[in-house]
Amino acid sequence: MKIKLKEALRDIAKKPFDSEKELCIALKQLITDFEEGNHHLKESTGIEDLFEETIQMVSDQDREGRIIKSDYGGMDEITAGFFPGEMVVFGSRPAMGKTQLLVNIVLHVSKNHPVLYFSFDLSPLILTARFVSALSGMPVQQILTGNFTKDQEELVNSAGKELKNRQIFINETGYNAVSLMKEQIVKHCRDKGVKMVVIDYLQMMGGGKYRHNRDLEISSICRELKHTAKEENISVIVTSQLNRGTEYRGGTKRPMLSDLRDSGAIEEDADKVIFLYRPEYYHLTEDKHGISTKGIMHLIVAKNRNGGLGETRLISDAGFTSFTDYDERTKEMIISKERLDDLDVPF
């Protein structure tokens, strides 16, 4: 039923509230109810029209314009890219490299598609330093101190010129309510042609509707983000922290879907869930073949509503500023003791 906003505001004005905080809560609830009560049903679409649109979307000519690639071959091969209308979750424990990986993905995507980046964990200036770091190969800490040699200054300036050609919009919404974020997303989609939205990270968001029940609040936020992705025909990328259970688990401590904080809602609404895992972080210095894990990041596709599951690897540079696909041919050039044993060659 459609809410009559003016009448509801008059009713609130007549009520004796004990504090301004109670008044604010009542007004926020009214706005939420008004938005939910004024959603319009969409008209149905015939299957013949949907068939034509589907064929057009998957055709070679149109794929480049609609399906967004990360530019990491292994991940794109498993996921087939980021589709319009999808919500994709990147999950990991802290210090695994979520933000820096997203920075690299956004740099790739923004060559062809405008990207809106919501940053709750880092200030816009520090996040910008991360982009400069990825482009220049210089550590973030050095960029923030500003102590450059002449050659390094040229690298930073070159990165700045490159960023001018990228379509990246960074938003630091003061109050990270999903309703305000949706307003910004819609505005950027209509005005800037944004095709991908990145939110870093989910647990720092608020819904305003279920303030005393975090599970319900996360569920409401995920549902709203998924609806926004579909309504605006964009890809929404969200980072999520994993709970501490991975730290107490034995073995390799590889993440699983149940490790997602508030995992029920996230796992249900996400179209793709990709975990970041670095054995090196857990002092696992070699894999089962005796090959060094230094700089290796595993990307584990644990959920993929529109494709298969799998795992690929990236390798970081020395400063942990950028990532490239792990070259399987390079791996074959490394001879481990175990492989020599298999070949029956004296070690």
C-alpha positions in Angstrom: 0.0 0.0 0.0 1.3 3.4 -0.9 2.3 5.5 2.1 0.9 9.0 2.3 4.1 10.8 3.4 2.6 14.1 4.4 0.1 12.5 6.7 2.7 10.3 8.3 5.0 13.3 8.9 2.1 15.1 10.6 1.5 12.1 12.9 5.2 12.1 13.8 5.2 15.8 14.5 2.3 15.3 17.0 4.1 12.6 19.0 6.0 13.5 22.2 9.5 12.1 21.7 11.9 12.0 24.7 15.0 12.8 22.6 16.1 13.9 19.2 17.6 10.5 18.7 14.1 8.8 19.0 12.8 11.4 16.5 15.6 10.5 14.0 14.9 6.8 14.4 11.2 7.4 13.7 12.0 9.5 10.6 14.4 7.0 9.2 11.9 4.2 9.7 9.3 6.3 7.8 11.7 6.8 4.9 12.4 3.1 4.8 8.7 2.2 4.8 8.0 4.9 2.2 10.6 3.5 -0.2 9.4 0.0 0.2 5.8 1.0 -0.1 6.3 2.9 -3.3 8.2 0.2 -5.4 6.4 -0.3 -8.7 5.9 -3.7 -10.3 7.6 -4.1 -13.6 5.8 -5.2 -16.7 6.3 -8.8 -17.8 8.5 -9.5 -20.9 7.8 -12.1 -23.5 10.3 -15.0 -23.7 10.9 -14.3 -27.4 12.1 -10.8 -26.6 14.3 -12.1 -23.8 15.8 -14.7 -26.1 16.9 -12.0 -28.6 18.4 -10.0 -25.8 20.2 -13.0 -24.3 21.7 -13.9 -27.7 22.8 -10.4 -28.2 24.4 -10.3 -24.8 26.4 -13.4 -25.3 27.4 -12.6 -28.9 31.1 -11.8 -29.4 30.3 -8.3 -30.5 28.3 -7.5 -27.4 30.2 -9.4 -24.7 32.9 -6.7 -24.6 30.3 -4.1 -23.9 28.3 -5.8 -21.2 30.3 -8.6 -19.6 33.2 -7.1 -17.6 36.5 -8.9 -17.5 38.9 -8.6 -14.6 41.9 -9.0 -17.0 43.1 -11.9 -14.9 42.9 -14.8 -17.2 42.6 -17.6 -14.7 39.7 -15.9 -12.8 37.9 -14.8 -16.0 38.2 -18.4 -17.3 36.4 -19.8 -14.3 33.8 -17.0 -13.7 33.4 -15.9 -17.4 33.6 -12.4 -16.1 31.3 -10.1 -14.1 27.8 -10.0 -15.5 25.3 -7.1 -15.3 22.9 -7.6 -12.4 25.4 -9.7 -10.4 26.5 -9.2 -6.8 30.1 -10.6 -6.4 31.7 -11.1 -3.0 35.4 -11.2 -2.4 36.1 -12.6 1.1 39.2 -13.1 3.2 40.8 -12.6 6.5 42.4 -9.1 7.1 45.8 -8.5 5.5 45.3 -10.9 2.6 45.3 -8.1 0.0 41.5 -7.6 -0.8 41.8 -3.9 -1.3 45.0 -4.0 -3.3 43.5 -6.7 -5.6 40.4 -4.6 -6.1 42.5 -1.6 -6.9 44.2 -3.6 -9.6 40.9 -5.0 -11.0 39.4 -1.5 -11.0 42.4 -0.2 -12.9 41.8 -2.9 -15.5 38.0 -2.3 -15.7 38.2 1.5 -15.8 40.0 1.4 -19.1 36.7 0.6 -20.8 34.0 1.1 -18.1 33.3 3.8 -15.5 33.6 2.4 -11.9 32.2 3.8 -8.6 34.3 2.9 -5.6 32.8 3.2 -2.1 35.7 3.2 0.5 34.8 2.8 4.1 38.0 1.4 5.3 40.4 3.9 3.7 40.2 7.6 3.2 39.9 8.7 -0.5 43.5 10.1 -0.4 45.0 6.9 0.9 43.0 4.8 -1.5 44.3 7.1 -4.3 47.8 6.4 -3.1 47.0 2.7 -3.5 46.1 3.3 -7.2 49.3 5.3 -7.7 51.2 2.4 -6.1 49.7 -0.2 -8.4 50.6 1.9 -11.5 54.1 3.0 -10.4 55.2 -0.2 -8.6 56.3 1.9 -5.6 55.2 0.9 -2.1 52.2 2.8 -0.7 54.2 3.9 2.4 56.8 5.6 0.2 54.2 7.4 -1.8 52.5 8.7 1.4 55.8 10.0 2.7 56.6 11.8 -0.5 60.3 11.0 -0.4 61.1 10.4 -4.0 64.2 10.2 -6.1 64.0 11.9 -9.5 63.2 8.6 -11.2 60.5 7.8 -8.7 59.0 11.2 -9.1 58.7 10.6 -12.8 57.0 7.2 -12.0 54.5 9.0 -9.8 53.8 11.7 -12.4 53.3 9.1 -15.0 50.8 7.3 -12.8 49.0 10.6 -12.3 48.7 11.1 -16.1 47.4 7.5 -16.4 44.8 8.0 -13.8 43.4 11.0 -15.7 42.4 8.7 -18.4 40.6 6.3 -16.1 36.9 6.6 -15.2 37.1 6.0 -11.5 34.9 7.8 -9.0 35.7 7.4 -5.3 32.9 8.0 -2.8 33.3 8.3 1.0 29.7 8.5 2.2 29.8 9.9 5.7 26.9 7.8 6.9 27.3 4.4 5.2 23.5 3.6 5.1 22.5 1.5 2.1 19.7 3.9 1.2 22.2 6.8 0.8 24.5 4.5 -1.1 21.8 3.4 -3.5 21.0 7.1 -4.2 24.6 7.7 -5.1 24.8 4.5 -7.2 21.7 5.5 -9.2 23.0 9.0 -9.7 26.4 7.8 -11.0 24.8 5.2 -13.3 22.6 7.8 -14.8 25.1 10.7 -15.0 28.4 9.0 -15.4 27.4 5.7 -17.1 28.9 3.6 -14.2 28.9 -0.1 -15.0 30.6 -1.5 -11.9 30.3 -0.5 -8.2 32.8 -1.6 -5.6 32.0 -1.5 -1.9 34.9 -2.0 0.5 33.7 -3.5 2.8 30.3 -5.0 3.7 30.6 -5.3 7.5 31.1 -1.5 7.7 27.8 -0.8 6.1 24.6 0.0 8.0 21.0 -0.5 7.0 19.1 1.5 9.6 16.2 -0.8 9.7 17.4 -3.7 11.9 19.8 -1.8 14.2 19.6 -4.4 17.0 19.9 -7.5 14.8 23.1 -7.6 12.8 22.1 -10.8 10.9 18.8 -9.2 9.7 20.6 -6.0 8.9 23.3 -7.7 6.7 20.5 -9.7 5.0 18.6 -6.5 4.2 21.8 -4.8 2.9 22.7 -7.8 0.7 19.2 -7.9 -0.7 19.2 -4.2 -1.4 22.6 -4.4 -3.2 21.4 -7.3 -5.3 18.2 -5.5 -6.3 20.3 -2.4 -7.2 22.6 -4.5 -9.4 19.6 -5.8 -11.2 17.7 -2.5 -11.4 20.6 -0.6 -12.8 22.0 -3.5 -14.8 25.5 -3.2 -13.2 28.0 -5.4 -11.5 28.3 -4.8 -7.7 31.5 -6.0 -6.1 31.6 -6.3 -2.3 34.4 -7.3 0.0 33.6 -9.2 3.2 35.6 -10.2 6.2 35.8 -13.8 7.2 35.3 -14.8 10.8 38.1 -15.9 13.1 37.2 -19.6 12.7 39.8 -19.9 10.0 42.6 -18.9 12.4 41.8 -21.8 14.8 41.3 -24.4 12.1 44.1 -26.9 11.6 45.9 -27.7 8.3 46.2 -25.1 5.6 43.4 -22.9 7.0 41.8 -22.5 3.5 38.6 -20.5 3.7 35.1 -21.9 3.1 31.6 -20.5 2.7 30.8 -21.0 6.3 33.7 -18.7 7.2 31.8 -15.6 5.9 30.7 -13.4 8.7 26.9 -13.3 8.7 27.4 -16.0 6.1 23.7 -17.0 5.6 22.6 -13.8 4.0 25.8 -13.2 2.0 26.0 -16.7 0.7 22.4 -16.7 -0.3 22.3 -13.4 -2.2 25.8 -13.4 -3.8 26.0 -14.7 -7.4 29.7 -15.3 -7.0 31.9 -15.8 -3.9 35.6 -15.6 -4.4 38.0 -16.2 -1.5 41.5 -14.7 -1.3 44.0 -17.0 0.4 47.8 -16.6 0.9 49.5 -19.6 2.5 52.5 -17.4 3.2 50.3 -15.4 5.6 50.0 -18.6 7.8 53.8 -19.3 7.5 53.2 -22.1 5.1 56.3 -21.4 3.0 56.1 -24.3 0.5 53.2 -26.2 -1.2 52.9 -29.9 -1.4 55.4 -30.0 -4.3 58.0 -28.1 -2.3 57.5 -24.9 -4.4 57.8 -21.6 -2.6 54.5 -19.8 -1.7 56.2 -16.4 -1.5 54.0 -13.8 -3.2 51.4 -16.3 -4.3 47.7 -15.5 -3.8 45.0 -18.2 -4.4 41.7 -17.1 -5.8 39.1 -19.7 -4.8 35.7 -19.5 -6.6 33.5 -21.1 -3.9 30.2 -20.1 -5.4 29.3 -19.3 -9.0 25.6 -19.1 -9.8 26.3 -18.8 -13.6 29.2 -21.1 -14.0 31.6 -23.6 -12.4 33.8 -23.6 -9.4 37.6 -23.6 -9.3 40.8 -22.1 -8.2 43.5 -20.0 -9.8 46.6 -18.2 -8.6 48.1 -14.7 -8.9 51.6 -13.6 -8.0 52.4 -10.2 -6.5 55.4 -8.0 -7.2 58.0 -7.5 -4.5 56.2 -4.4 -3.1 52.8 -6.1 -3.1 51.5 -3.3 -5.3 50.2 -5.3 -8.3 49.3 -8.8 -9.3 49.8 -10.9 -12.4 48.5 -14.3 -13.4 50.7 -17.1 -12.1 52.4 -18.6 -15.1 52.1 -22.4 -15.1 55.0 -22.6 -17.5 57.2 -21.0 -14.9 56.1 -23.5 -12.4 57.2 -26.4 -14.7 60.7 -24.9 -14.7 61.0 -25.3 -11.0 62.3 -28.7 -10.0 61.4 -29.8 -6.5 62.8 -32.8 -4.6 59.3 -34.5 -4.7 59.1 -34.2 -8.5 62.7 -35.6 -8.8 61.7 -38.6 -6.6 58.7 -39.2 -8.9 61.1 -39.2 -11.9 63.4 -41.5 -10.0 66.3 -39.1 -10.4 69.0 -38.9 -7.7 68.7 -35.7 -5.7 
